[in-house]
Amino acid sequence: MDNKEPKKKRGGVSQFLSRFRWLIQAGATLLSNIHLPNLLKGRIYQGKGKAVCVPGLNCYSCPAASGACPIGSFQAVVGSSKFSFSYYITGFLILIGVLLGRFICGFLCPFGWLQELLHKIPTKKLSTKKLKPLTYIKYAVLLFAVGLLPMLITNDVGMGDPFFCKYLCPQGVLEGAIPLSAIDSGIRAALGTLFSWKLGILITVIVLSVLFYRPFCKWLCPLGAFYALLNKVSLFGMKVDKHKCISCGKCAKVCKMDVDVTKTPNHTECIRCGKCIRACPVEAVSFCYGFGKGKENDCPAKKAETAKQKIETEIETEKE
């Protein structure tokens, strides 16, 4: 009895998190943009909270933003003439990455949630399984646009441009430029070619998000790339009980990040969304936390065999 209770509790937590993920995503988006009245005033919140980074992609220039975007903050520091490297921001990202990995992408990132909402728009959906090589682009964006270019290409006073924020990030246009220009005529008059370029990127991402699942997260997001590098070592991860697993393939079939959790439970592309947990008919997949994640649970073989027989019976019944 004592051994069964913790397992049951873990399974309950995993089911709860996966089932109510959208609620956590909504809450995280609200907390990241808690100063909503500023959207009507056209003013950017500049209080003490802006000295602290939020874990997801959320633009500093958004009037409602309660904290700073880690990518924007990192570029602001490395592009400064006074600093050559951001130890605070890098330490923050490594800490969050080791604690949670791409759980941030699946549960706490406002722009990730927006893409999921757009994907719910009823229309034909396209698979990204044959486009897997595009997932490596985000690592190039992280290395060059976020890291190297702001440090290596500087102006006369030694300042580097935040290349990703300035030229690529669609969240900056969505949360910053559009709300501010809608209120401030001066900002509206100053909009030029760069705004048009980034607006084009935003529109492209929106259209692609309707057709593909999280295209920006999969192919371009440098923050997702950084967390992906730590996915295999993060304390929060996925666990597959090999004794329970009946190799039905349902978990891989429902995964929109093109991951087979039974083969690679902590794949770099796994955002811990929990769809595989809900799809598993024998509760073999679950979230786990701590060292040694991904290892098999202790499960009696007899129980696993019974579960396997049950599923096989259901499959035979469906065929008849």
MARTIRO-442694 format. One record per residue (C-alpha): residue in three letters; x, y, z. Coordinates in steps of 0.1 Angstrom, whole numbers. Layout:
! residues N
+--------+-------+-------+-------+
: residu :    px :    py :    pz :
+--------+-------+-------+-------+
:    ALA :     X :     Y :     Z :
...
+--------+-------+-------+-------+
***
This chain:
! residues 320
+--------+-------+-------+-------+
: residu :    px :    py :    pz :
+--------+-------+-------+-------+
:    MET :     0 :     0 :     0 :
:    ASP :    28 :    24 :     9 :
:    ASN :    46 :    18 :   -25 :
:    LYS :    14 :    24 :   -45 :
:    GLU :     4 :    57 :   -30 :
:    PRO :    34 :    78 :   -43 :
:    LYS :    30 :    64 :   -78 :
:    LYS :    -7 :    72 :   -78 :
:    LYS :     0 :   107 :   -66 :
:    ARG :    27 :   113 :   -93 :
:    GLY :     3 :   101 :  -119 :
:    GLY :   -24 :   124 :  -106 :
:    VAL :    -1 :   154 :  -108 :
:    SER :    10 :   146 :  -143 :
:    GLN :   -26 :   142 :  -155 :
:    PHE :   -36 :   174 :  -137 :
:    LEU :    -7 :   195 :  -152 :
:    SER :   -13 :   181 :  -187 :
:    ARG :   -51 :   186 :  -186 :
:    PHE :   -50 :   222 :  -172 :
:    ARG :   -19 :   234 :  -191 :
:    TRP :   -39 :   260 :  -209 :
:    LEU :   -49 :   276 :  -176 :
:    ILE :   -12 :   277 :  -165 :
:    GLN :    -3 :   293 :  -198 :
:    ALA :   -30 :   319 :  -194 :
:    GLY :   -18 :   327 :  -159 :
:    ALA :    18 :   329 :  -169 :
:    THR :     9 :   353 :  -198 :
:    LEU :   -11 :   375 :  -174 :
:    LEU :    17 :   376 :  -148 :
:    SER :    42 :   385 :  -175 :
:    ASN :    20 :   414 :  -186 :
:    ILE :     2 :   424 :  -154 :
:    HIS :     3 :   462 :  -160 :
:    LEU :   -26 :   461 :  -185 :
:    PRO :   -37 :   497 :  -179 :
:    ASN :    -5 :   508 :  -195 :
:    LEU :   -17 :   495 :  -229 :
:    LEU :   -43 :   523 :  -229 :
:    LYS :   -18 :   549 :  -217 :
:    GLY :     9 :   540 :  -241 :
:    ARG :    35 :   540 :  -214 :
:    ILE :    61 :   513 :  -207 :
:    TYR :    63 :   501 :  -171 :
:    GLN :    98 :   509 :  -158 :
:    GLY :    95 :   499 :  -121 :
:    LYS :   117 :   476 :  -102 :
:    GLY :   102 :   445 :  -117 :
:    LYS :   119 :   453 :  -150 :
:    ALA :   152 :   444 :  -134 :
:    VAL :   140 :   408 :  -132 :
:    CYS :   138 :   385 :  -162 :
:    VAL :   106 :   365 :  -170 :
:    PRO :   114 :   329 :  -182 :
:    GLY :    95 :   331 :  -215 :
:    LEU :    97 :   353 :  -246 :
:    ASN :    80 :   385 :  -236 :
:    CYS :    91 :   419 :  -249 :
:    TYR :   105 :   445 :  -225 :
:    SER :    89 :   472 :  -246 :
:    CYS :    54 :   459 :  -241 :
:    PRO :    35 :   486 :  -220 :
:    ALA :    20 :   459 :  -198 :
:    ALA :    52 :   438 :  -193 :
:    SER :    60 :   432 :  -157 :
:    GLY :    96 :   420 :  -163 :
:    ALA :   124 :   419 :  -188 :
:    CYS :   128 :   394 :  -217 :
:    PRO :   159 :   373 :  -210 :
:    ILE :   170 :   374 :  -247 :
:    GLY :   165 :   412 :  -249 :
:    SER :   183 :   417 :  -216 :
:    PHE :   213 :   395 :  -226 :
:    GLN :   217 :   415 :  -259 :
:    ALA :   214 :   448 :  -241 :
:    VAL :   243 :   439 :  -219 :
:    VAL :   266 :   422 :  -244 :
:    GLY :   259 :   451 :  -268 :
:    SER :   269 :   477 :  -242 :
:    SER :   303 :   494 :  -243 :
:    LYS :   307 :   488 :  -206 :
:    PHE :   303 :   450 :  -205 :
:    SER :   315 :   421 :  -227 :
:    PHE :   293 :   394 :  -212 :
:    SER :   261 :   391 :  -192 :
:    TYR :   269 :   367 :  -163 :
:    TYR :   236 :   375 :  -145 :
:    ILE :   213 :   368 :  -174 :
:    THR :   233 :   337 :  -185 :
:    GLY :   232 :   324 :  -149 :
:    PHE :   195 :   330 :  -148 :
:    LEU :   189 :   312 :  -180 :
:    ILE :   211 :   282 :  -170 :
:    LEU :   193 :   280 :  -136 :
:    ILE :   158 :   280 :  -152 :
:    GLY :   170 :   256 :  -179 :
:    VAL :   184 :   231 :  -154 :
:    LEU :   153 :   234 :  -131 :
:    LEU :   127 :   232 :  -158 :
:    GLY :   141 :   228 :  -193 :
:    ARG :   116 :   233 :  -221 :
:    PHE :    87 :   231 :  -196 :
:    ILE :    91 :   269 :  -200 :
:    CYS :    82 :   267 :  -236 :
:    GLY :    52 :   244 :  -230 :
:    PHE :    37 :   261 :  -199 :
:    LEU :    51 :   296 :  -193 :
:    CYS :    59 :   313 :  -226 :
:    PRO :    33 :   338 :  -238 :
:    PHE :    44 :   337 :  -274 :
:    GLY :    42 :   299 :  -274 :
:    TRP :     7 :   300 :  -261 :
:    LEU :    -3 :   325 :  -288 :
:    GLN :     9 :   302 :  -315 :
:    GLU :   -11 :   273 :  -300 :
:    LEU :   -43 :   295 :  -300 :
:    LEU :   -37 :   304 :  -336 :
:    HIS :   -33 :   267 :  -345 :
:    LYS :   -68 :   261 :  -331 :
:    ILE :   -83 :   281 :  -359 :
:    PRO :  -102 :   255 :  -380 :
:    THR :   -83 :   249 :  -413 :
:    LYS :   -62 :   223 :  -429 :
:    LYS :   -31 :   215 :  -407 :
:    LEU :     3 :   206 :  -421 :
:    SER :    29 :   182 :  -405 :
:    THR :    64 :   193 :  -397 :
:    LYS :    79 :   158 :  -396 :
:    LYS :    96 :   162 :  -429 :
:    LEU :   109 :   197 :  -420 :
:    LYS :   130 :   185 :  -390 :
:    PRO :   163 :   200 :  -404 :
:    LEU :   147 :   235 :  -399 :
:    THR :   148 :   230 :  -362 :
:    TYR :   186 :   237 :  -363 :
:    ILE :   180 :   272 :  -375 :
:    LYS :   171 :   284 :  -340 :
:    TYR :   206 :   273 :  -327 :
:    ALA :   222 :   295 :  -354 :
:    VAL :   199 :   324 :  -344 :
:    LEU :   210 :   319 :  -308 :
:    LEU :   247 :   317 :  -316 :
:    PHE :   249 :   346 :  -342 :
:    ALA :   220 :   369 :  -338 :
:    VAL :   218 :   368 :  -300 :
:    GLY :   254 :   361 :  -290 :
:    LEU :   282 :   369 :  -315 :
:    LEU :   269 :   398 :  -337 :
:    PRO :   260 :   422 :  -308 :
:    MET :   295 :   417 :  -294 :
:    LEU :   315 :   418 :  -327 :
:    ILE :   296 :   444 :  -347 :
:    THR :   297 :   477 :  -328 :
:    ASN :   294 :   514 :  -337 :
:    ASP :   319 :   542 :  -331 :
:    VAL :   312 :   543 :  -293 :
:    GLY :   314 :   505 :  -289 :
:    MET :   277 :   498 :  -288 :
:    GLY :   263 :   467 :  -305 :
:    ASP :   228 :   463 :  -319 :
:    PRO :   204 :   437 :  -304 :
:    PHE :   202 :   419 :  -337 :
:    PHE :   175 :   394 :  -328 :
:    CYS :   153 :   419 :  -310 :
:    LYS :   158 :   446 :  -337 :
:    TYR :   156 :   425 :  -369 :
:    LEU :   139 :   392 :  -361 :
:    CYS :   117 :   390 :  -330 :
:    PRO :    79 :   391 :  -339 :
:    GLN :    70 :   394 :  -303 :
:    GLY :    86 :   429 :  -301 :
:    VAL :    63 :   441 :  -329 :
:    LEU :    32 :   424 :  -314 :
:    GLU :    37 :   436 :  -278 :
:    GLY :    58 :   467 :  -283 :
:    ALA :    56 :   486 :  -316 :
:    ILE :    19 :   480 :  -324 :
:    PRO :     4 :   490 :  -290 :
:    LEU :    27 :   520 :  -286 :
:    SER :    22 :   533 :  -321 :
:    ALA :   -16 :   529 :  -318 :
:    ILE :   -16 :   554 :  -289 :
:    ASP :    14 :   577 :  -297 :
:    SER :    12 :   596 :  -330 :
:    GLY :    48 :   605 :  -327 :
:    ILE :    59 :   569 :  -327 :
:    ARG :    34 :   562 :  -355 :
:    ALA :    50 :   589 :  -376 :
:    ALA :    85 :   575 :  -370 :
:    LEU :    77 :   540 :  -382 :
:    GLY :    97 :   530 :  -413 :
:    THR :   112 :   502 :  -432 :
:    LEU :   124 :   483 :  -402 :
:    PHE :    89 :   482 :  -387 :
:    SER :    75 :   470 :  -421 :
:    TRP :   101 :   442 :  -422 :
:    LYS :    93 :   430 :  -387 :
:    LEU :    56 :   433 :  -392 :
:    GLY :    60 :   411 :  -423 :
:    ILE :    78 :   385 :  -400 :
:    LEU :    50 :   387 :  -375 :
:    ILE :    23 :   382 :  -402 :
:    THR :    43 :   352 :  -416 :
:    VAL :    46 :   336 :  -382 :
:    ILE :     9 :   341 :  -376 :
:    VAL :     0 :   325 :  -409 :
:    LEU :    24 :   296 :  -404 :
:    SER :    11 :   291 :  -368 :
:    VAL :   -24 :   285 :  -382 :
:    LEU :   -10 :   258 :  -405 :
:    PHE :    18 :   244 :  -385 :
:    TYR :    21 :   237 :  -347 :
:    ARG :    44 :   263 :  -331 :
:    PRO :    66 :   271 :  -361 :
:    PHE :    85 :   299 :  -344 :
:    CYS :    93 :   277 :  -314 :
:    LYS :   105 :   248 :  -336 :
:    TRP :   125 :   268 :  -361 :
:    LEU :   135 :   303 :  -349 :
:    CYS :   132 :   309 :  -312 :
:    PRO :   167 :   314 :  -296 :
:    LEU :   152 :   311 :  -261 :
:    GLY :   137 :   277 :  -270 :
:    ALA :   171 :   267 :  -284 :
:    PHE :   189 :   276 :  -252 :
:    TYR :   164 :   256 :  -230 :
:    ALA :   166 :   227 :  -255 :
:    LEU :   203 :   224 :  -249 :
:    LEU :   195 :   218 :  -212 :
:    ASN :   165 :   196 :  -218 :
:    LYS :   184 :   163 :  -212 :
:    VAL :   199 :   175 :  -179 :
:    SER :   170 :   195 :  -165 :
:    LEU :   155 :   182 :  -133 :
:    PHE :   120 :   184 :  -147 :
:    GLY :   114 :   158 :  -174 :
:    MET :    94 :   130 :  -189 :
:    LYS :    95 :    94 :  -177 :
:    VAL :    83 :    62 :  -195 :
:    ASP :    77 :    31 :  -175 :
:    LYS :    90 :     4 :  -198 :
:    HIS :    72 :   -23 :  -178 :
:    LYS :    38 :    -7 :  -185 :
:    CYS :    45 :     5 :  -220 :
:    ILE :    27 :   -17 :  -246 :
:    SER :    43 :     0 :  -277 :
:    CYS :    10 :    11 :  -291 :
:    GLY :    25 :    42 :  -306 :
:    LYS :    -3 :    65 :  -294 :
:    CYS :    21 :    89 :  -276 :
:    ALA :    42 :    95 :  -307 :
:    LYS :    11 :    99 :  -328 :
:    VAL :    -3 :   128 :  -307 :
:    CYS :    30 :   146 :  -303 :
:    LYS :    30 :   178 :  -323 :
:    MET :    66 :   184 :  -316 :
:    ASP :    75 :   152 :  -336 :
:    VAL :    90 :   134 :  -306 :
:    ASP :    87 :    97 :  -297 :
:    VAL :    87 :    99 :  -259 :
:    THR :    93 :    61 :  -256 :
:    LYS :   126 :    64 :  -275 :
:    THR :   138 :    98 :  -263 :
:    PRO :   119 :   109 :  -232 :
:    ASN :   138 :   141 :  -229 :
:    HIS :   144 :   150 :  -265 :
:    THR :   155 :   186 :  -272 :
:    GLU :   122 :   193 :  -290 :
:    CYS :   100 :   181 :  -262 :
:    ILE :    82 :   210 :  -246 :
:    ARG :    66 :   189 :  -218 :
:    CYS :    31 :   197 :  -230 :
:    GLY :    18 :   164 :  -216 :
:    LYS :    -2 :   153 :  -247 :
:    CYS :    15 :   119 :  -246 :
:    ILE :     5 :   115 :  -209 :
:    ARG :   -31 :   119 :  -217 :
:    ALA :   -29 :    97 :  -248 :
:    CYS :   -12 :    68 :  -230 :
:    PRO :   -39 :    40 :  -224 :
:    VAL :   -18 :    24 :  -196 :
:    GLU :    -4 :    55 :  -178 :
:    ALA :    31 :    45 :  -187 :
:    VAL :    42 :    81 :  -194 :
:    SER :    44 :   108 :  -167 :
:    PHE :    63 :   139 :  -156 :
:    CYS :    91 :   134 :  -132 :
:    TYR :   114 :   157 :  -112 :
:    GLY :   148 :   151 :   -98 :
:    PHE :   180 :   132 :  -108 :
:    GLY :   178 :   100 :  -127 :
:    LYS :   147 :   110 :  -146 :
:    GLY :   136 :    88 :  -175 :
:    LYS :   144 :    56 :  -158 :
:    GLU :   119 :    28 :  -155 :
:    ASN :    96 :    27 :  -126 :
:    ASP :    93 :    -5 :  -106 :
:    CYS :    62 :   -22 :  -119 :
:    PRO :    52 :   -59 :  -116 :
:    ALA :    54 :   -77 :  -149 :
:    LYS :    21 :   -94 :  -142 :
:    LYS :     3 :   -60 :  -140 :
:    ALA :    20 :   -49 :  -172 :
:    GLU :    10 :   -81 :  -190 :
:    THR :   -26 :   -76 :  -178 :
:    ALA :   -27 :   -41 :  -192 :
:    LYS :   -12 :   -53 :  -225 :
:    GLN :   -38 :   -80 :  -228 :
:    LYS :   -66 :   -55 :  -221 :
:    ILE :   -54 :   -32 :  -249 :
:    GLU :   -50 :   -60 :  -273 :
:    THR :   -85 :   -71 :  -266 :
:    GLU :   -98 :   -36 :  -273 :
:    ILE :   -79 :   -35 :  -306 :
:    GLU :   -93 :   -68 :  -317 :
:    THR :  -128 :   -57 :  -307 :
:    GLU :  -124 :   -25 :  -328 :
:    LYS :  -113 :   -46 :  -358 :
:    GLU :  -144 :   -68 :  -355 :
+--------+-------+-------+-------+
***
